[in-house]
Amino acid sequence: MDGSTPHQLKPIPKARSASNTTADRPIHPRATAQPPPKTPAKGIRRRGSSLLHSPQTRSDAAAMDPPPLLRVLRLALLLLLLASPAALAWKKDEFRNCNQTPFCKRARTRAPHSLDAPLSLVAGSLAVSPEGSLTAEISHPSRPRPLILRLSVLPPHALRLQIDEDYSTSTPPNRRFHVPDVLLPDVDSRALHLSKPKTVGGVSTVALSSDLDVVVKHDPFELTVRRAGSGDPVLSFNSHGLFDFEPLQESKPEGETWEENFRSHTDTRPRGPQSISFDVSFHGADFVYGLPEHGSTSLALRPTRGPGVEESEPYRLFNLDVFEYLHESPFGLYGSIPFMIGHGPGTSSGFFWLNAAEMQIDVLAPGWDGATSTENGRIDTLWMAEAGVVDAFFFVGSEPKDVIKQYISVTGTPSMPQQFAVAYHQCRWNYRDEEDVAGVDAGFDEHDIPYDVLWLDIEHTDGKRYFTWDRSTFPNPEEMQRKIADKGRKMVTIVDPHLKRDSGYHLHEEATAKGYYVKDASGNDYDGWCWPGASSYPDMLNPEIRDWWADKFSYQNYKGSTPTLYIWNDMNEPSVFNGPEVTMPRDAIHNGDVEHRELHNAYGYYFHMATSDGLVKRGEGKDRPFVLSRAFFAGSQRYGAVWTGDNSADWDHLKSSIPMVLTLGLTGITFSGADVGGFFGNPEPDLLVRWYQVGAFYPFFRGHAHHDTKRREPWLFGERRTALMREAIHMRYSLLPYYYTLFQEASVTGVPVMRPLWLEFPDDKETYNNGEAFMVGPGILAQGIYEEGQKSLSVYLPGKELWYDLRNGSPYKGSVSHKLQVSEESIPSFQRAGTIVPRKDRFRRSSTQMVNDPYTLVIALNSSGSAEGELYVDDGKSYDYQQGAFIHRRFVFADNRLTSIKIAPDNLGKKVFSTDCVIERIIVLGLSSGAKKAIIEPGNQEVEIDLGPISLRSGSRSVAPTVRRPNVRVVDDWTIRIA
């Protein structure tokens, strides 16, 4: 934990490159060897690598044979690379830095207020449009055409700023790209009608809400959101004069070069420079957060430039397939969300830029602008994008949850998952055949470890052709799925966006015939290299192609699939092994003559969307989909889960997983997690145990591993460690009612399931940069063990109330850092006084088999002797809850009475959900041990109170007053009085 002030924030360390390096990425080599059945495929395979020894049949190879000379050169290059272990290391030089990225280098070297052509509002152009927005022209005499500004307001107090070129004055060959289908469709219709601004001395003011104003300075253009009463600024745009908007040009000036070269790749840049940059200041903020995805052990974004900062890169947002990413680096990974939250005592704010082009963002240390004195409580940032338009949102709230809710109001609430998806998932690259699948499934039962989902990676397909099965290893996929489903379990298969260029592959033939592939700069189907070898990529920007893709998940099209099979989208950045920076060239062309550079960060989002829609179609709109995606963008929360990608089996990656998952939650994506145990490498057994103990709290809980690692099912590490991992998984299953209730809250409000401490304690500065501890909902706090052999650790418990140890009920004071002895049995975890947590304590093979089991309520009393909590229940799979088919109860304990209150409205729809589930135990932490009985009303039924264990694990001591077998139904109103 680091409770330092902004002036003391630690700069981002210099990126550590791997000790081994590689040459420029080769064209993907081919092999014709076919592995024997039931044997893991041999050769070199790496997530995030261009190097692949891919087993194919001879007919596969013949279908796409290269010229003989090229085959010889490729084979020679492959043998040369295989001769050295350097072939297996990630090399940072394969990716561009800011100095190698012209738009970033130009913008980053500008001093404040140094632009030769600062943009200003055109005199007399500011007006209120008929639909109620504020419009104006922004220009400079040197520009070929002015810019059009539009300001609009969304309730309760979000400001939208849109700026694009005015194409009516002079028309370039192409227009700038506006990202479609990310914002909710009703955003424009929800905009409020703005009043006429008041203008005095070149400054215009308009009310944003009853307590906020928008102030627009005309020359040079500057925008500030401020408090209406005090005039204190909250957010400002271009207060340092760094707003630059490179105009599209009608033709390339003579002698000017637009091409950009990186390593062996050339970006033709046929439309010339078109970047945008500006500064945004967060006033009153101690820290800023957000901008996933990058590896970091710091929850707050560290400064990247300014006094006290070593040489550092900006935070990069450019979706890439990064092999063995660094745990501490501003380098962008698999997904991008250009949303930042600023927070300080009494104020929270947010800034979201809807732009899918490459983006680089600097967090500027105090004094970065050369000022001799720094303004206290302000953080300046510099935003730079290669292309696009300004479509930005300013959010202001009294607390951070307000800001998150406003962001969610424009990008959409997270989807409500099926209940099985919240449980434990078991994955590996790859479970090699049906016998292996059956053995793993039986292993969980034999060792009394529940799980809900078994996953299959790419090797289950016929030659990396998606929507197919390798019939030599998976001859009966429907029967295999049925056997798993008989225990209430599900399966997941992988479906990636690259389609094998094989004349015998029906999906490729159809996509080619329909013209559905992304085109290269010459207008031909783009041909890149990925797992199958030569591959092409469906143009997911096109809604028609997304509909076509969605249809492929029908049972008729995806032969061998069943209703209990769900989907995993990997490699959808998109990953292209022989492409620039392992991705698609920026000058590739999408539907509507849109360059790939303009939508790159949203490609995976559209792919995720289409796949999710496909599962909804498959179920005729009745069943909620489950789709896991590696790439993501703003709005991805509407379509399923994401994970943090191909991490490594080391303690640093375990530690960095917490800030990464917390940051995803802050930016809308609550359903996320990291690969438990680390994808690459073999975790030492103690690390694996600690990872299960932490991972059991992730919203998305999955164990996963690379195929070159040793098998690591939880029972393979000796009886003691098996027991510890079993206990961690059992803990997750007992808390499933609590997690499912939190997912329902997230689906309505956007407030994440797993939260930073400061989200619950926004005025406690000690929590502001604590990236080691986290909250699960409002009621549970946990902190991982992140060091090998750690004997003790300090845990800060915020707030004035007590905290109760989850295992034994021991109380701990709030607003205190406690030095605790480390136990191998669990990580430090506590329930907050004043909360009620629902559980289910009977362990089954899967969550499906727990549906009718009774509940336990754990009540943690605060200093007033009160507590409250909620329970949400529905059928766990369908959309019937949208029509009222659910139970939502609030439990309130006060004055020695526990009351169950219905909080679901009565007019939601015609459907009804009910259950006969009862509450069989009520544990009351903090209650006087003198209580002996309880009276249930209605009915005046008397039940016993005696000391009982906190959990039903073997060896647990009886320490807490427990109401035994009240057997009240969760669907009913009732009161239990402690006598």
Secondary structure, DSSP 8 states (H G I E B T S, - for coil): -----GGG----------SS---S------------TTS---S-B-TT-S-B-----HHHHHHT---HHHHHHHHHHHHHHHTSGGGGS--GGGS--GGGSHHHHHHHT--TT--SS--EE-TT--EE-TTS-EEEEEE-TTSSS-EEEEEEEETTTEEEEEEEE-TTTS--SS------SSS-TTTGGG-B-----EEETTEEEEEEETTEEEEEETTTTEEEEEETTT--EEEEESTTS--EE----SS--TT----EEETTEEE--TT----EEEEEEEET-SEEEE------S-SS----BSTT--S---EEE-----TT--SS-----SB---EEEEEETTEEEEEEE---S-EEEEEE-TTTT--SS--TTEEEEEEEESS--EEEEEEEESSHHHHHHHHHHHH-------GGGGSEEE--TT--SHHHHHHHHHHHHHTT----EEEE-GGGSBTTBTT---TTT-S-HHHHHHHHHTTT-EEEEE--S-EE--TT-HHHHHHHHHT-B-B-TTSSB--EEETTEEEE-B-TTSHHHHHHHHHTTSTTTSTT--TTEEEEE-STTTB-TTSGGGB--TT-EETTTEEHHHHGGGHHHHHHHHHHHHHHHHTTT-B---EEESSB-TTGGGT-EEE--S-BSSHHHHHHHHHHHHHHHHTT--SEE-EET-SBS---HHHHHHHHHHHTTSSSEEE---TTS----TTSS-HHHHHHHHHHHHHHHHTHHHHHHHHHHHHHH---SEE-HHHH-TT-GGGTT--SEEEETTTEEEE---STT--EEEEEE-SSS-EEETTT--EE-SSEEEEEE--TT---EEEETTEEEEE-----SSGGGGTT--EEEEEE--TTS-EEEEEEE--SSBSGGGGT--EEEEEEEETTEEEEEE-S-S-S-S-------EEEEEEEET--TT--EEEEETTTEEEEEEEEESS-STT--EEEEEEEEEEEETTS-EEEEE-
